[in-house]
Amino acid sequence: MDKVFIKDLLVRGVIGITDYERRLPQDILVNIVLSADLQKAGQSDNIEDCVNYSLVAKKVFAHVEHAQRYTVEALASDICAICLGERGVERVWVRVEKPGAVRFAKTVGVEIEREREQ
């Protein structure tokens, strides 16, 4: 399966369980790998045959900015659902990070994979 990726999408949003975390938006770093068959797109050179990564990034950005989820697990699941809703995407890998959330750690987060149900 071919892959389309969005690397290091930085969004400011509310995420976390403590009052401190919910007071102000914080940096949330999102990485996405979309699995799709890109053979037709490679042959046709037509945007209509491609996975529109710009549109995916815009949808994910808007969601993360406004979702106000409590856990990175829930946010990552939301992002997977958004991605799997796009034409041609069969599988998605998502990594959501909260840089600076844990003292002495550069970042913390989760990685999840989901696939389109048949």
N, CA, C and O atoms as a Tinker XYZ file with bonds, in Angstrom:
   472  protein
     1  N      0.852000   -1.184000    0.000000    73     2
     2  CA     0.000000    0.000000    0.000000    64     1     3
     3  C      0.893000    1.240000    0.000000    63     2     4     5
     4  O      1.909000    1.286000    0.694000    81     3
     5  N      0.510000    2.227000   -0.772000    73     3     6
     6  CA     1.249000    3.488000   -0.854000    64     5     7
     7  C      0.903000    4.365000    0.350000    63     6     8     9
     8  O     -0.078000    4.123000    1.053000    81     7
     9  N      1.723000    5.377000    0.569000    73     7    10
    10  CA     1.525000    6.214000    1.753000    64     9    11
    11  C      1.627000    7.708000    1.411000    63    10    12    13
    12  O      2.442000    8.133000    0.592000    81    11
    13  N      0.771000    8.470000    2.070000    73    11    14
    14  CA     0.796000    9.926000    2.041000    64    13    15
    15  C      1.001000   10.357000    3.487000    63    14    16    17
    16  O      0.346000    9.830000    4.386000    81    15
    17  N      1.898000   11.306000    3.722000    73    15    18
    18  CA     2.130000   11.689000    5.112000    64    17    19
    19  C      2.010000   13.188000    5.335000    63    18    20    21
    20  O      2.251000   14.003000    4.444000    81    19
    21  N      1.629000   13.512000    6.553000    73    19    22
    22  CA     1.600000   14.893000    7.043000    64    21    23
    23  C      2.481000   14.880000    8.283000    63    22    24    25
    24  O      2.172000   14.207000    9.267000    81    23
    25  N      3.574000   15.624000    8.232000    73    23    26
    26  CA     4.570000   15.564000    9.299000    64    25    27
    27  C      4.579000   16.841000   10.117000    63    26    28    29
    28  O      4.652000   17.948000    9.583000    81    27
    29  N      4.501000   16.658000   11.433000    73    27    30
    30  CA     4.668000   17.754000   12.395000    64    29    31
    31  C      3.685000   18.906000   12.197000    63    30    32    33
    32  O      4.085000   20.069000   12.148000    81    31
    33  N      2.409000   18.581000   12.085000    73    31    34
    34  CA     1.353000   19.600000   12.044000    64    33    35
    35  C      1.197000   20.148000   13.459000    63    34    36    37
    36  O      0.749000   19.438000   14.359000    81    35
    37  N      1.563000   21.395000   13.652000    73    35    38
    38  CA     1.530000   22.011000   14.978000    64    37    39
    39  C      0.256000   22.827000   15.136000    63    38    40    41
    40  O     -0.003000   23.757000   14.372000    81    39
    41  N     -0.535000   22.462000   16.143000    73    39    42
    42  CA    -1.820000   23.116000   16.393000    64    41    43
    43  C     -1.857000   23.536000   17.853000    63    42    44    45
    44  O     -1.283000   22.858000   18.706000    81    43
    45  N     -2.519000   24.637000   18.152000    73    43    46
    46  CA    -2.738000   25.054000   19.541000    64    45    47
    47  C     -4.171000   24.710000   19.898000    63    46    48    49
    48  O     -5.113000   25.118000   19.218000    81    47
    49  N     -4.320000   23.951000   20.979000    73    47    50
    50  CA    -5.656000   23.554000   21.398000    64    49    51
    51  C     -5.677000   23.180000   22.864000    63    50    52    53
    52  O     -4.633000   23.032000   23.500000    81    51
    53  N     -6.860000   23.032000   23.383000    73    51    54
    54  CA    -7.041000   22.634000   24.779000    64    53    55
    55  C     -7.095000   21.114000   24.831000    63    54    56    57
    56  O     -7.903000   20.482000   24.151000    81    55
    57  N     -6.219000   20.541000   25.653000    73    55    58
    58  CA    -6.208000   19.098000   25.864000    64    57    59
    59  C     -5.615000   18.806000   27.228000    63    58    60    61
    60  O     -4.613000   19.404000   27.619000    81    59
    61  N     -6.232000   17.894000   27.946000    73    59    62
    62  CA    -5.728000   17.534000   29.264000    64    61    63
    63  C     -6.851000   17.454000   30.273000    63    62    64    65
    64  O     -7.993000   17.819000   29.994000    81    63
    65  N     -6.502000   16.965000   31.461000    73    63    66
    66  CA    -7.520000   16.736000   32.485000    64    65    67
    67  C     -7.469000   17.721000   33.648000    63    66    68    69
    68  O     -8.449000   17.866000   34.379000    81    67
    69  N     -6.338000   18.399000   33.826000    73    67    70
    70  CA    -6.235000   19.308000   34.967000    64    69    71
    71  C     -6.784000   20.685000   34.611000    63    70    72    73
    72  O     -6.857000   21.053000   33.439000    81    71
    73  N     -7.167000   21.435000   35.633000    73    71    74
    74  CA    -7.642000   22.805000   35.415000    64    73    75
    75  C     -6.583000   23.632000   34.699000    63    74    76    77
    76  O     -6.897000   24.430000   33.816000    81    75
    77  N     -5.336000   23.435000   35.084000    73    75    78
    78  CA    -4.226000   24.168000   34.460000    64    77    79
    79  C     -4.164000   23.885000   32.955000    63    78    80    81
    80  O     -3.997000   24.809000   32.159000    81    79
    81  N     -4.296000   22.619000   32.564000    73    79    82
    82  CA    -4.226000   22.247000   31.149000    64    81    83
    83  C     -5.425000   22.769000   30.363000    63    82    84    85
    84  O     -5.317000   23.004000   29.159000    81    83
    85  N     -6.547000   22.951000   31.015000    73    83    86
    86  CA    -7.762000   23.350000   30.322000    64    85    87
    87  C     -7.945000   24.860000   30.253000    63    86    88    89
    88  O     -8.847000   25.352000   29.575000    81    87
    89  N     -7.085000   25.593000   30.960000    73    87    90
    90  CA    -7.202000   27.053000   30.979000    64    89    91
    91  C     -6.801000   27.712000   29.666000    63    90    92    93
    92  O     -7.493000   28.601000   29.170000    81    91
    93  N     -5.674000   27.266000   29.106000    73    91    94
    94  CA    -5.140000   27.905000   27.905000    64    93    95
    95  C     -4.769000   26.862000   26.854000    63    94    96    97
    96  O     -4.397000   25.741000   27.199000    81    95
    97  N     -4.867000   27.218000   25.591000    73    95    98
    98  CA    -4.422000   26.295000   24.542000    64    97    99
    99  C     -2.927000   25.994000   24.694000    63    98   100   101
   100  O     -2.149000   26.833000   25.147000    81    99
   101  N     -2.557000   24.791000   24.308000    73    99   102
   102  CA    -1.158000   24.386000   24.347000    64   101   103
   103  C     -0.788000   23.764000   23.005000    63   102   104   105
   104  O     -1.660000   23.434000   22.201000    81   103
   105  N      0.506000   23.609000   22.775000    73   103   106
   106  CA     0.965000   23.002000   21.534000    64   105   107
   107  C      0.572000   21.532000   21.491000    63   106   108   109
   108  O      0.729000   20.797000   22.467000    81   107
   109  N      0.062000   21.127000   20.343000    73   107   110
   110  CA    -0.260000   19.732000   20.071000    64   109   111
   111  C      0.367000   19.421000   18.716000    63   110   112   113
   112  O      0.102000   20.106000   17.728000    81   111
   113  N      1.191000   18.393000   18.679000    73   111   114
   114  CA     1.898000   18.027000   17.463000    64   113   115
   115  C      1.276000   16.761000   16.886000    63   114   116   117
   116  O      1.128000   15.759000   17.586000    81   115
   117  N      0.913000   16.812000   15.606000    73   115   118
   118  CA     0.209000   15.701000   14.964000    64   117   119
   119  C      1.009000   15.216000   13.757000    63   118   120   121
   120  O      1.448000   16.009000   12.924000    81   119
   121  N      1.187000   13.910000   13.683000    73   119   122
   122  CA     1.780000   13.266000   12.516000    64   121   123
   123  C      0.800000   12.218000   12.019000    63   122   124   125
   124  O      0.176000   11.502000   12.802000    81   123
   125  N      0.679000   12.145000   10.694000    73   123   126
   126  CA    -0.309000   11.262000   10.072000    64   125   127
   127  C      0.334000   10.546000    8.888000    63   126   128   129
   128  O      1.067000   11.152000    8.107000    81   127
   129  N      0.052000    9.258000    8.764000    73   127   130
   130  CA     0.402000    8.509000    7.564000    64   129   131
   131  C     -0.881000    7.863000    7.055000    63   130   132   133
   132  O     -1.528000    7.090000    7.762000    81   131
   133  N     -1.235000    8.192000    5.821000    73   131   134
   134  CA    -2.442000    7.672000    5.177000    64   133   135
   135  C     -2.040000    6.603000    4.172000    63   134   136   137
   136  O     -1.197000    6.853000    3.310000    81   135
   137  N     -2.622000    5.429000    4.268000    73   135   138
   138  CA    -2.352000    4.366000    3.307000    64   137   139
   139  C     -3.462000    4.344000    2.270000    63   138   140   141
   140  O     -4.647000    4.308000    2.601000    81   139
   141  N     -3.050000    4.367000    1.004000    73   139   142
   142  CA    -4.008000    4.380000   -0.102000    64   141   143
   143  C     -3.312000    3.848000   -1.348000    63   142   144   145
   144  O     -2.083000    3.827000   -1.420000    81   143
   145  N     -4.088000    3.425000   -2.314000    73   143   146
   146  CA    -3.543000    3.012000   -3.600000    64   145   147
   147  C     -3.369000    4.275000   -4.453000    63   146   148   149
   148  O     -4.348000    4.895000   -4.869000    81   147
   149  N     -2.123000    4.641000   -4.702000    73   147   150
   150  CA    -1.824000    5.873000   -5.437000    64   149   151
   151  C     -1.426000    5.620000   -6.889000    63   150   152   153
   152  O     -0.958000    6.528000   -7.577000    81   151
   153  N     -1.611000    4.397000   -7.349000    73   151   154
   154  CA    -1.189000    4.049000   -8.702000    64   153   155
   155  C     -1.909000    4.886000   -9.765000    63   154   156   157
   156  O     -1.271000    5.420000  -10.672000    81   155
   157  N     -3.221000    4.998000   -9.654000    73   155   158
   158  CA    -3.986000    5.771000  -10.635000    64   157   159
   159  C     -3.542000    7.236000  -10.633000    63   158   160   161
   160  O     -3.394000    7.848000  -11.691000    81   159
   161  N     -3.332000    7.793000   -9.439000    73   159   162
   162  CA    -2.877000    9.192000   -9.334000    64   161   163
   163  C     -1.515000    9.380000   -9.992000    63   162   164   165
   164  O     -1.262000   10.393000  -10.643000    81   163
   165  N     -0.644000    8.392000   -9.814000    73   163   166
   166  CA     0.686000    8.471000  -10.419000    64   165   167
   167  C      0.644000    8.409000  -11.934000    63   166   168   169
   168  O      1.474000    9.014000  -12.614000    81   167
   169  N     -0.316000    7.683000  -12.454000    73   167   170
   170  CA    -0.438000    7.561000  -13.910000    64   169   171
   171  C     -1.177000    8.741000  -14.529000    63   170   172   173
   172  O     -0.809000    9.219000  -15.602000    81   171
   173  N     -2.220000    9.206000  -13.846000    73   171   174
   174  CA    -3.068000   10.249000  -14.443000    64   173   175
   175  C     -2.533000   11.657000  -14.229000    63   174   176   177
   176  O     -2.804000   12.551000  -15.030000    81   175
   177  N     -1.776000   11.862000  -13.155000    73   175   178
   178  CA    -1.294000   13.190000  -12.777000    64   177   179
   179  C     -2.471000   14.154000  -12.567000    63   178   180   181
   180  O     -2.373000   15.349000  -12.843000    81   179
   181  N     -3.588000   13.598000  -12.068000    73   179   182
   182  CA    -4.806000   14.367000  -11.866000    64   181   183
   183  C     -5.110000   14.423000  -10.367000    63   182   184   185
   184  O     -5.174000   13.387000   -9.706000    81   183
   185  N     -5.294000   15.618000   -9.839000    73   183   186
   186  CA    -5.548000   15.810000   -8.417000    64   185   187
   187  C     -6.785000   15.051000   -7.946000    63   186   188   189
   188  O     -6.861000   14.659000   -6.782000    81   187
   189  N     -7.742000   14.841000   -8.826000    73   187   190
   190  CA    -8.962000   14.117000   -8.467000    64   189   191
   191  C     -8.683000   12.658000   -8.109000    63   190   192   193
   192  O     -9.492000   12.021000   -7.435000    81   191
   193  N     -7.553000   12.130000   -8.552000    73   191   194
   194  CA    -7.190000   10.744000   -8.255000    64   193   195
   195  C     -6.279000   10.630000   -7.036000    63   194   196   197
   196  O     -5.881000    9.526000   -6.662000    81   195
   197  N     -5.951000   11.746000   -6.422000    73   195   198
   198  CA    -5.030000   11.783000   -5.288000    64   197   199
   199  C     -5.771000   11.854000   -3.956000    63   198   200   201
   200  O     -6.948000   12.213000   -3.904000    81   199
   201  N     -5.074000   11.510000   -2.895000    73   199   202
   202  CA    -5.560000   11.808000   -1.551000    64   201   203
   203  C     -5.190000   13.266000   -1.310000    63   202   204   205
   204  O     -4.018000   13.630000   -1.400000    81   203
   205  N     -6.159000   14.086000   -1.011000    73   203   206
   206  CA    -5.931000   15.520000   -0.870000    64   205   207
   207  C     -5.384000   15.821000    0.533000    63   206   208   209
   208  O     -6.145000   16.084000    1.464000    81   207
   209  N     -4.054000   15.779000    0.666000    73   207   210
   210  CA    -3.434000   15.971000    1.983000    64   209   211
   211  C     -3.632000   17.379000    2.521000    63   210   212   213
   212  O     -3.631000   17.579000    3.736000    81   211
   213  N     -3.800000   18.345000    1.650000    73   211   214
   214  CA    -4.058000   19.710000    2.100000    64   213   215
   215  C     -5.414000   19.797000    2.798000    63   214   216   217
   216  O     -5.539000   20.421000    3.852000    81   215
   217  N     -6.417000   19.175000    2.208000    73   215   218
   218  CA    -7.754000   19.151000    2.801000    64   217   219
   219  C     -7.756000   18.380000    4.121000    63   218   220   221
   220  O     -8.375000   18.812000    5.094000    81   219
   221  N     -7.060000   17.235000    4.154000    73   219   222
   222  CA    -6.962000   16.455000    5.384000    64   221   223
   223  C     -6.319000   17.298000    6.479000    63   222   224   225
   224  O     -6.822000   17.339000    7.602000    81   223
   225  N     -5.222000   17.964000    6.170000    73   223   226
   226  CA    -4.526000   18.786000    7.164000    64   225   227
   227  C     -5.433000   19.895000    7.692000    63   226   228   229
   228  O     -5.439000   20.169000    8.892000    81   227
   229  N     -6.195000   20.533000    6.812000    73   227   230
   230  CA    -7.111000   21.599000    7.237000    64   229   231
   231  C     -8.203000   21.064000    8.159000    63   230   232   233
   232  O     -8.536000   21.697000    9.161000    81   231
   233  N     -8.757000   19.908000    7.828000    73   231   234
   234  CA    -9.809000   19.311000    8.662000    64   233   235
   235  C     -9.258000   18.923000   10.029000    63   234   236   237
   236  O     -9.892000   19.177000   11.054000    81   235
   237  N     -8.084000   18.311000   10.043000    73   235   238
   238  CA    -7.464000   17.905000   11.304000    64   237   239
   239  C     -7.115000   19.127000   12.139000    63   238   240   241
   240  O     -7.374000   19.143000   13.342000    81   239
   241  N     -6.533000   20.150000   11.526000    73   239   242
   242  CA    -6.162000   21.373000   12.225000    64   241   243
   243  C     -7.392000   21.983000   12.907000    63   242   244   245
   244  O     -7.354000   22.313000   14.093000    81   243
   245  N     -8.475000   22.127000   12.150000    73   243   246
   246  CA    -9.697000   22.733000   12.694000    64   245   247
   247  C    -10.249000   21.907000   13.848000    63   246   248   249
   248  O    -10.700000   22.460000   14.851000    81   247
   249  N    -10.214000   20.595000   13.709000    73   247   250
   250  CA   -10.737000   19.738000   14.780000    64   249   251
   251  C     -9.890000   19.848000   16.044000    63   250   252   253
   252  O    -10.421000   20.042000   17.137000    81   251
   253  N     -8.596000   19.726000   15.895000    73   251   254
   254  CA    -7.700000   19.773000   17.061000    64   253   255
   255  C     -7.813000   21.123000   17.768000    63   254   256   257
   256  O     -7.791000   21.192000   18.997000    81   255
   257  N     -7.930000   22.175000   16.996000    73   255   258
   258  CA    -8.013000   23.528000   17.551000    64   257   259
   259  C     -9.267000   23.720000   18.414000    63   258   260   261
   260  O     -9.247000   24.500000   19.366000    81   259
   261  N    -10.349000   23.015000   18.089000    73   259   262
   262  CA   -11.621000   23.244000   18.770000    64   261   263
   263  C    -12.146000   22.079000   19.606000    63   262   264   265
   264  O    -13.119000   22.260000   20.339000    81   263
   265  N    -11.548000   20.902000   19.527000    73   263   266
   266  CA   -12.120000   19.699000   20.142000    64   265   267
   267  C    -12.156000   19.727000   21.667000    63   266   268   269
   268  O    -13.114000   19.242000   22.269000    81   267
   269  N    -11.142000   20.278000   22.290000    73   267   270
   270  CA   -11.042000   20.333000   23.756000    64   269   271
   271  C    -11.223000   18.960000   24.389000    63   270   272   273
   272  O    -12.015000   18.795000   25.317000    81   271
   273  N    -10.488000   17.980000   23.884000    73   271   274
   274  CA   -10.534000   16.624000   24.427000    64   273   275
   275  C     -9.740000   16.547000   25.730000    63   274   276   277
   276  O     -8.855000   17.365000   25.982000    81   275
   277  N    -10.066000   15.568000   26.536000    73   275   278
   278  CA    -9.356000   15.350000   27.792000    64   277   279
   279  C     -8.116000   14.489000   27.593000    63   278   280   281
   280  O     -7.120000   14.671000   28.294000    81   279
   281  N     -8.161000   13.551000   26.644000    73   279   282
   282  CA    -7.029000   12.636000   26.463000    64   281   283
   283  C     -6.496000   12.684000   25.036000    63   282   284   285
   284  O     -7.229000   12.959000   24.086000    81   283
   285  N     -5.200000   12.409000   24.913000    73   283   286
   286  CA    -4.604000   12.327000   23.577000    64   285   287
   287  C     -5.129000   11.090000   22.844000    63   286   288   289
   288  O     -5.186000   11.074000   21.614000    81   287
   289  N     -5.509000   10.066000   23.588000    73   287   290
   290  CA    -6.077000    8.873000   22.966000    64   289   291
   291  C     -7.376000    9.203000   22.226000    63   290   292   293
   292  O     -7.578000    8.763000   21.095000    81   291
   293  N     -8.240000    9.969000   22.858000    73   291   294
   294  CA    -9.504000   10.361000   22.221000    64   293   295
   295  C     -9.253000   11.257000   21.011000    63   294   296   297
   296  O     -9.894000   11.102000   19.972000    81   295
   297  N     -8.323000   12.188000   21.151000    73   295   298
   298  CA    -8.013000   13.082000   20.038000    64   297   299
   299  C     -7.433000   12.302000   18.860000    63   298   300   301
   300  O     -7.793000   12.555000   17.711000    81   299
   301  N     -6.546000   11.366000   19.138000    73   299   302
   302  CA    -5.974000   10.544000   18.069000    64   301   303
   303  C     -7.061000    9.729000   17.377000    63   302   304   305
   304  O     -7.033000    9.580000   16.156000    81   303
   305  N     -8.010000    9.203000   18.130000    73   303   306
   306  CA    -9.129000    8.455000   17.540000    64   305   307
   307  C     -9.977000    9.343000   16.649000    63   306   308   309
   308  O    -10.402000    8.923000   15.573000    81   307
   309  N    -10.224000   10.570000   17.092000    73   307   310
   310  CA   -10.965000   11.538000   16.265000    64   309   311
   311  C    -10.254000   11.758000   14.930000    63   310   312   313
   312  O    -10.878000   11.751000   13.869000    81   311
   313  N     -8.950000   11.951000   15.004000    73   311   314
   314  CA    -8.160000   12.223000   13.795000    64   313   315
   315  C     -8.211000   11.036000   12.842000    63   314   316   317
   316  O     -8.329000   11.215000   11.630000    81   315
   317  N     -8.124000    9.832000   13.383000    73   315   318
   318  CA    -8.236000    8.639000   12.541000    64   317   319
   319  C     -9.572000    8.622000   11.799000    63   318   320   321
   320  O     -9.619000    8.340000   10.602000    81   319
   321  N    -10.642000    8.921000   12.506000    73   319   322
   322  CA   -11.968000    8.927000   11.884000    64   321   323
   323  C    -12.054000    9.964000   10.763000    63   322   324   325
   324  O    -12.633000    9.699000    9.710000    81   323
   325  N    -11.483000   11.128000   10.991000    73   323   326
   326  CA   -11.461000   12.168000    9.954000    64   325   327
   327  C    -10.740000   11.645000    8.722000    63   326   328   329
   328  O    -11.233000   11.779000    7.602000    81   327
   329  N     -9.577000   11.051000    8.931000    73   327   330
   330  CA    -8.752000   10.569000    7.816000    64   329   331
   331  C     -9.421000    9.428000    7.062000    63   330   332   333
   332  O     -9.393000    9.395000    5.832000    81   331
   333  N    -10.017000    8.501000    7.787000    73   331   334
   334  CA   -10.669000    7.370000    7.129000    64   333   335
   335  C    -11.929000    7.787000    6.383000    63   334   336   337
   336  O    -12.447000    7.024000    5.568000    81   335
   337  N    -12.420000    8.975000    6.651000    73   335   338
   338  CA   -13.559000    9.504000    5.920000    64   337   339
   339  C    -13.194000   10.061000    4.557000    63   338   340   341
   340  O    -14.074000   10.410000    3.770000    81   339
   341  N    -11.902000   10.145000    4.275000    73   339   342
   342  CA   -11.453000   10.675000    2.991000    64   341   343
   343  C    -11.431000    9.582000    1.925000    63   342   344   345
   344  O    -11.066000    8.438000    2.196000    81   343
   345  N    -11.822000    9.950000    0.732000    73   343   346
   346  CA   -11.861000    9.023000   -0.398000    64   345   347
   347  C    -10.480000    8.397000   -0.622000    63   346   348   349
   348  O     -9.469000    9.095000   -0.705000    81   347
   349  N    -10.466000    7.074000   -0.717000    73   347   350
   350  CA    -9.239000    6.362000   -1.053000    64   349   351
   351  C     -8.378000    5.940000    0.128000    63   350   352   353
   352  O     -7.505000    5.086000   -0.029000    81   351
   353  N     -8.597000    6.510000    1.300000    73   351   354
   354  CA    -7.777000    6.161000    2.457000    64   353   355
   355  C     -8.278000    4.834000    3.033000    63   354   356   357
   356  O     -9.442000    4.711000    3.412000    81   355
   357  N     -7.385000    3.849000    3.091000    73   355   358
   358  CA    -7.745000    2.520000    3.585000    64   357   359
   359  C     -7.266000    2.276000    5.008000    63   358   360   361
   360  O     -7.879000    1.515000    5.756000    81   359
   361  N     -6.176000    2.921000    5.375000    73   359   362
   362  CA    -5.570000    2.728000    6.699000    64   361   363
   363  C     -4.911000    4.044000    7.099000    63   362   364   365
   364  O     -4.461000    4.817000    6.254000    81   363
   365  N     -4.865000    4.279000    8.425000    73   363   366
   366  CA    -4.231000    5.514000    8.900000    64   365   367
   367  C     -3.425000    5.219000   10.162000    63   366   368   369
   368  O     -3.831000    4.417000   11.003000    81   367
   369  N     -2.301000    5.870000   10.272000    73   367   370
   370  CA    -1.461000    5.846000   11.472000    64   369   371
   371  C     -1.394000    7.291000   11.954000    63   370   372   373
   372  O     -1.103000    8.202000   11.178000    81   371
   373  N     -1.663000    7.491000   13.234000    73   371   374
   374  CA    -1.679000    8.843000   13.804000    64   373   375
   375  C     -0.826000    8.869000   15.062000    63   374   376   377
   376  O     -0.883000    7.960000   15.891000    81   375
   377  N     -0.039000    9.919000   15.187000    73   375   378
   378  CA     0.739000   10.179000   16.403000    64   377   379
   379  C      0.356000   11.564000   16.900000    63   378   380   381
   380  O      0.451000   12.545000   16.163000    81   379
   381  N     -0.079000   11.639000   18.156000    73   379   382
   382  CA    -0.440000   12.913000   18.779000    64   381   383
   383  C      0.495000   13.113000   19.966000    63   382   384   385
   384  O      0.626000   12.239000   20.822000    81   383
   385  N      1.143000   14.278000   20.007000    73   383   386
   386  CA     2.107000   14.570000   21.061000    64   385   387
   387  C      1.757000   15.870000   21.781000    63   386   388   389
   388  O      1.196000   16.800000   21.201000    81   387
   389  N      2.110000   15.899000   23.067000    73   387   390
   390  CA     2.002000   17.113000   23.875000    64   389   391
   391  C      3.413000   17.489000   24.327000    63   390   392   393
   392  O      3.867000   17.051000   25.384000    81   391
   393  N      4.105000   18.303000   23.524000    73   391   394
   394  CA     5.463000   18.694000   23.895000    64   393   395
   395  C      5.479000   19.431000   25.238000    63   394   396   397
   396  O      4.653000   20.307000   25.494000    81   395
   397  N      6.430000   19.058000   26.076000    73   395   398
   398  CA     6.593000   19.746000   27.356000    64   397   399
   399  C      5.583000   19.381000   28.419000    63   398   400   401
   400  O      5.561000   20.013000   29.475000    81   399
   401  N      4.740000   18.379000   28.181000    73   399   402
   402  CA     3.702000   18.030000   29.152000    64   401   403
   403  C      4.263000   17.338000   30.395000    63   402   404   405
   404  O      3.677000   17.407000   31.475000    81   403
   405  N      5.394000   16.677000   30.228000    73   403   406
   406  CA     6.017000   15.969000   31.347000    64   405   407
   407  C      7.405000   16.553000   31.574000    63   406   408   409
   408  O      8.216000   16.653000   30.653000    81   407
   409  N      7.651000   16.929000   32.794000    73   407   410
   410  CA     8.933000   17.526000   33.157000    64   409   411
   411  C     10.078000   16.585000   32.789000    63   410   412   413
   412  O     10.012000   15.382000   33.042000    81   411
   413  N     11.105000   17.135000   32.200000    73   411   414
   414  CA    12.318000   16.440000   31.771000    64   413   415
   415  C     12.115000   15.570000   30.530000    63   414   416   417
   416  O     13.041000   14.871000   30.119000    81   415
   417  N     10.934000   15.598000   29.930000    73   415   418
   418  CA    10.691000   14.868000   28.682000    64   417   419
   419  C     10.416000   15.878000   27.573000    63   418   420   421
   420  O      9.673000   16.838000   27.779000    81   419
   421  N     11.003000   15.672000   26.416000    73   419   422
   422  CA    10.765000   16.564000   25.286000    64   421   423
   423  C      9.300000   16.535000   24.862000    63   422   424   425
   424  O      8.715000   17.569000   24.537000    81   423
   425  N      8.716000   15.333000   24.868000    73   423   426
   426  CA     7.330000   15.192000   24.443000    64   425   427
   427  C      6.750000   13.889000   24.978000    63   426   428   429
   428  O      7.489000   12.970000   25.331000    81   427
   429  N      5.437000   13.816000   25.035000    73   427   430
   430  CA     4.709000   12.583000   25.358000    64   429   431
   431  C      3.527000   12.482000   24.400000    63   430   432   433
   432  O      3.104000   13.483000   23.820000    81   431
   433  N      3.002000   11.287000   24.237000    73   431   434
   434  CA     1.854000   11.151000   23.358000    64   433   435
   435  C      1.495000    9.717000   23.089000    63   434   436   437
   436  O      1.911000    8.804000   23.803000    81   435
   437  N      0.706000    9.529000   22.034000    73   435   438
   438  CA     0.260000    8.195000   21.641000    64   437   439
   439  C      0.385000    8.034000   20.137000    63   438   440   441
   440  O      0.390000    9.010000   19.386000    81   439
   441  N      0.486000    6.781000   19.716000    73   439   442
   442  CA     0.418000    6.406000   18.310000    64   441   443
   443  C     -0.667000    5.363000   18.180000    63   442   444   445
   444  O     -0.707000    4.408000   18.956000    81   443
   445  N     -1.557000    5.535000   17.199000    73   443   446
   446  CA    -2.579000    4.521000   16.954000    64   445   447
   447  C     -2.723000    4.293000   15.458000    63   446   448   449
   448  O     -2.400000    5.162000   14.647000    81   447
   449  N     -3.210000    3.118000   15.110000    73   447   450
   450  CA    -3.499000    2.762000   13.722000    64   449   451
   451  C     -4.930000    2.264000   13.629000    63   450   452   453
   452  O     -5.416000    1.547000   14.504000    81   451
   453  N     -5.579000    2.650000   12.574000    73   451   454
   454  CA    -6.930000    2.174000   12.315000    64   453   455
   455  C     -7.062000    1.906000   10.826000    63   454   456   457
   456  O     -6.326000    2.472000   10.018000    81   455
   457  N     -8.003000    1.038000   10.465000    73   455   458
   458  CA    -8.259000    0.811000    9.045000    64   457   459
   459  C     -9.749000    0.878000    8.757000    63   458   460   461
   460  O    -10.598000    0.695000    9.630000    81   459
   461  N    -10.019000    1.148000    7.499000    73   459   462
   462  CA   -11.408000    1.249000    7.053000    64   461   463
   463  C    -12.079000   -0.103000    7.246000    63   462   464   465
   464  O    -11.517000   -1.142000    6.901000    81   463
   465  N    -13.272000   -0.079000    7.794000    73   463   466
   466  CA   -14.024000   -1.324000    7.965000    64   465   467
   467  C    -14.586000   -1.747000    6.624000    63   466   468   469
   468  O    -15.077000   -0.923000    5.852000    81   467
   469  N    -14.510000   -3.020000    6.360000    73   467   470
   470  CA   -14.939000   -3.542000    5.056000    64   469   471
   471  C    -16.435000   -3.637000    4.951000    63   470   472
   472  O    -16.956000   -4.057000    3.918000    81   471
